[in-house]
């Protein structure tokens, strides 16, 4: 499977151009001339090029998500101890359901995993600076403990 959009910078900038809306012009005593604030990313700006680079860097995340069907938290928290390349499967304890899942490794996923094998000793998917993605949830953080019943609960239940 080839995800061509990750390679087509021209199309990325064309897409930004279709979404571009200028910001609101504001006048202020702090500025000599009226200035525009807000709006969208300018298609040919340095910031747009940086966004495209970040978009390209996320290709492996999208590819592995499509090949495995894993949810975001399970995917971003995937550890090498869950990957069994020789046997051709991934074993994951699903965060949402708490159940174990065994997922076959496709040829495309195998190529991706072998390419990433030595990037990080623990996590499969990391950012360009070799750290884990922020915002991922582990099974420990997603299970919030229930508060013990307080006195107001006891009062509400007695009639």
C-alpha positions in Angstrom: 0.0 0.0 0.0 1.4 3.4 -0.9 0.0 6.5 0.7 0.9 9.0 -2.0 -0.4 12.0 -0.2 2.6 11.8 2.2 4.9 12.4 -0.8 3.0 15.1 -2.7 4.0 18.5 -1.2 2.5 20.4 -4.1 -0.9 18.9 -3.4 -0.5 19.7 0.3 0.1 23.3 -0.5 -2.8 23.4 -3.0 -5.0 22.0 -0.3 -3.9 24.7 2.1 -4.7 27.3 -0.6 -8.3 26.1 -0.9 -8.7 26.4 2.9 -6.9 29.8 3.3 -9.0 32.6 4.8 -7.4 35.9 5.6 -7.5 37.0 9.2 -9.6 39.9 10.6 -8.0 43.3 10.2 -7.8 45.1 13.5 -6.8 48.7 14.2 -5.1 49.5 17.5 -3.1 52.3 19.0 -0.3 49.8 19.5 0.3 49.4 15.7 1.1 52.1 13.1 -1.0 50.4 10.5 -4.0 48.0 10.7 -2.9 44.4 11.1 -4.6 41.1 10.3 -5.0 38.5 13.1 -6.1 34.9 12.8 -6.7 33.4 9.5 -5.2 30.2 8.2 -1.8 29.0 7.3 -0.3 30.6 4.2 0.2 27.9 1.6 3.8 28.8 0.6 5.1 29.9 4.0 7.9 28.4 6.1 5.3 27.2 8.6 3.4 25.3 5.8 6.7 23.6 4.8 7.2 22.6 8.5 3.6 21.3 8.7 4.3 19.2 5.6 7.4 17.8 7.2 5.5 16.8 10.3 2.8 15.3 8.1 5.4 13.2 6.3 6.9 12.1 9.6 3.5 10.7 10.7 3.2 8.4 7.6 4.3 5.3 9.6 1.6 6.0 12.2 -1.1 6.1 9.5 0.3 3.1 7.7 0.4 0.9 10.8 -3.1 2.1 11.8 -4.5 1.1 8.5 -2.7 -2.3 8.4 -3.5 -3.3 12.0 -6.8 -1.6 12.7 -5.5 -0.6 16.2 -7.1 2.4 18.0 -4.9 5.5 18.6 -4.0 4.7 22.2 -3.1 1.1 21.5 -1.1 2.1 18.4 0.9 4.9 20.0 1.6 2.8 23.1 2.7 -0.2 21.1 5.9 -1.8 22.6 8.4 -4.0 20.9 7.7 -6.7 23.4 4.3 -7.0 21.7 5.7 -7.5 18.3 6.6 -11.1 17.1 8.1 -10.6 13.7 9.4 -14.2 13.3 5.9 -15.6 14.0 4.2 -12.8 12.1 1.8 -11.4 14.7 1.3 -8.6 17.2 -0.3 -9.2 20.6 -1.9 -6.2 22.2 -4.0 -5.8 25.4 -6.6 -3.4 24.2 -7.0 -0.3 26.3 -10.7 0.2 25.6 -11.9 -3.4 26.2 -9.1 -4.8 28.3 -9.1 -7.9 26.0 -6.0 -9.3 24.3 -5.9 -9.2 20.5 -3.6 -11.1 18.2 -3.1 -9.2 14.9 -1.4 -10.7 11.9 1.5 -8.7 10.5 1.0 -7.8 6.8 4.0 -7.6 4.4 3.6 -3.9 4.4 3.6 -3.7 8.2 6.5 -6.1 8.4 8.6 -3.8 6.2 7.7 -0.8 8.3 8.5 -2.6 11.6 11.8 -3.9 10.4 12.8 -0.4 9.2 11.9 1.1 12.7 13.3 -1.8 14.7 16.4 0.0 16.0 15.0 3.5 16.5 13.8 3.1 20.0 14.3 0.2 22.4 10.8 0.3 23.9 8.3 2.1 21.8 7.5 1.1 18.2 6.2 4.5 17.1 8.2 7.6 18.0 8.5 11.1 16.8 11.4 12.4 14.8 13.3 13.2 18.0 12.8 9.6 19.1 10.4 10.2 21.9 6.9 8.8 22.3 3.9 10.7 20.9 2.3 13.0 23.5 -1.3 12.5 24.4 -1.2 8.7 24.2 -3.0 6.9 27.0 -1.8 3.8 28.7 -4.1 1.3 30.2 -3.0 2.6 33.7 -4.0 6.1 32.9 -7.3 5.3 31.1 -8.7 3.4 34.0 -9.8 6.0 36.5 -10.5 4.8 40.0 -14.0 5.2 41.3 -14.3 7.5 44.2 -15.5 5.9 47.4 -19.1 6.8 48.3 -19.3 10.0 50.3 -21.8 11.0 53.0 -24.0 12.7 50.4 -24.3 9.4 48.5 -25.5 7.6 51.7 -28.1 10.4 52.3 -29.4 10.2 48.7 -29.9 6.5 48.8 -31.9 6.5 52.1 -35.6 7.3 51.8 
